[in-house]
Amino acid sequence: MAEPIQLFVPTFRIEETLEQIRECLEKGWTGLGYKTLDLEQAWRDYTDLPHAYFLDSATSGLHLAVRLLKESDGWQDGDEVITTPLTFVSTNHAILYEGLTPVFADVDEYLCLSPQSVLERITPRTRAVMFVGMGGSAGRLEEVAQICRQKGLRLILDAAHMTGTRLHGKHVGAEADVSVFSFQAVKNMPTADSGMICFRDPKLDEEVRKWAWLGINKDTYSRTLGQGAYKWMYDVEHLGFKYHGNSIMAAMGLVSIKYVDQDNAYRRQLASWYDNLFAGDDLIATIPQPPDCESSRHLYQVMVDNRDEVVLALNAQQIYPGVHYMSNARYRMYAGNHDCPRATKASDMLISLPMHMRLSYSDVGRIADALRKATSMSQ
Ligand SMILES: *Cc1c(COP(=O)(O)O)cnc(C)c1O
């Protein structure tokens, strides 16, 4: 029997990671500060983004992004955020957490928000657009950013898949008012669970440090460094959350970030093997990549008819693909939102094929063969 092939398997540089974690344990510092500061600096160096704050997850980051923009711009409950139905629910939950209304716009051929559809959804209550870089693709991010500038809307980038994605040779993120990255275990820069929030505005970067630690205005590390009898004192400015990252996760991230470009290059190699094997196959539709975008290739997606049967046929061959995503309009929480025909169709047809560092050329061949057999049988 052939070996099972999973959708995602994270690769950790184990000895190097343990060495980083050991430093935290020896120092007796596993929390906020220390390695979290090192990772923020490494992230700014890596992306060239001006600000970065390390969090316990991208879900927390998306919530904080919406919260801080709402606070700073004085948005009212019920104000609207244009977003995609084709995403992980974190994206849209972040809008609901803050009492705002998610308004679904449709996707384009890149499976990212369509600028035309965004324009059609703008109303006097629209305050922001939430853009998801599907699988690492930047889609038409720049056009959406242009619309936001013209219409006075904020742009939030859910960059959970986009570590290492470069547009015109520059790391993505600066296009938006705030970008949120995920370092969850199966994302392309794995820790166990963590994320990074990058605001454009230095004032919001300063604010988010308080909001992520219960609204407390001085972190433990700087208090320890501080002098004098009152170093235990702090003020509480906001009803904040406990969303900050810790030094163990940052220790893992400090190793992952060193290898992410190398790993992404291998992901692009896997993607081009898949592309070549599916070229000319009428039953397997590959997803185009936007011009001058070097994607992280967090995902390799195709669209097929009879998707559910095809997934079962692959499972019978010990191949375990995924689906990114079911249209959020299908979930009870989001029912009754706008009809988005392209997203709905994609939601019925998409398959994410295995994409990780342990796959070889022959694994890709085996997956492609099994997929071709399954699609031609279901005709
Ligand atoms: C994984 C993911 C998130 C959430 O990331 P966490 O770090 O797990 O909270 C948000 N949006 C998208 C598109 C994701 O894939």
The ligand as an SDF file (V2000), in Angstrom:
LIG
                    3D

 15 15  0  0  0  0  0  0  0  0999 V2000
   -5.2220   30.7050    9.0700 C   0  0  0  0  0  0  0  0  0  0  0  0
   -5.9660   31.9000    8.6240 C   0  0  0  0  0  0  0  0  0  0  0  0
   -6.3530   32.9020    9.5180 C   0  0  0  0  0  0  0  0  0  0  0  0
   -6.1680   32.7720   11.0030 C   0  0  0  0  0  0  0  0  0  0  0  0
   -4.8590   32.5630   11.3780 O   0  0  0  0  0  0  0  0  0  0  0  0
   -4.5300   32.0660   12.8780 P   0  0  0  0  0  0  0  0  0  0  0  0
   -3.1170   32.4780   13.0630 O   0  0  0  0  0  0  0  0  0  0  0  0
   -4.7280   30.5850   12.8700 O   0  0  0  0  0  0  0  0  0  0  0  0
   -5.4650   32.7510   13.7970 O   0  0  0  0  0  0  0  0  0  0  0  0
   -6.9780   34.0150    9.0140 C   0  0  0  0  0  0  0  0  0  0  0  0
   -7.2460   34.1540    7.7040 N   0  0  0  0  0  0  0  0  0  0  0  0
   -6.8970   33.2050    6.8120 C   0  0  0  0  0  0  0  0  0  0  0  0
   -7.1940   33.4280    5.3570 C   0  0  0  0  0  0  0  0  0  0  0  0
   -6.2700   32.0380    7.2460 C   0  0  0  0  0  0  0  0  0  0  0  0
   -5.9690   31.0730    6.3750 O   0  0  0  0  0  0  0  0  0  0  0  0
  1  2  1  0
  2  3  1  0
  2 14  2  0
  3  4  1  0
  3 10  2  0
  4  5  1  0
  5  6  1  0
  6  7  2  0
  6  8  1  0
  6  9  1  0
 10 11  1  0
 11 12  2  0
 12 13  1  0
 12 14  1  0
 14 15  1  0
M  END
$$$$
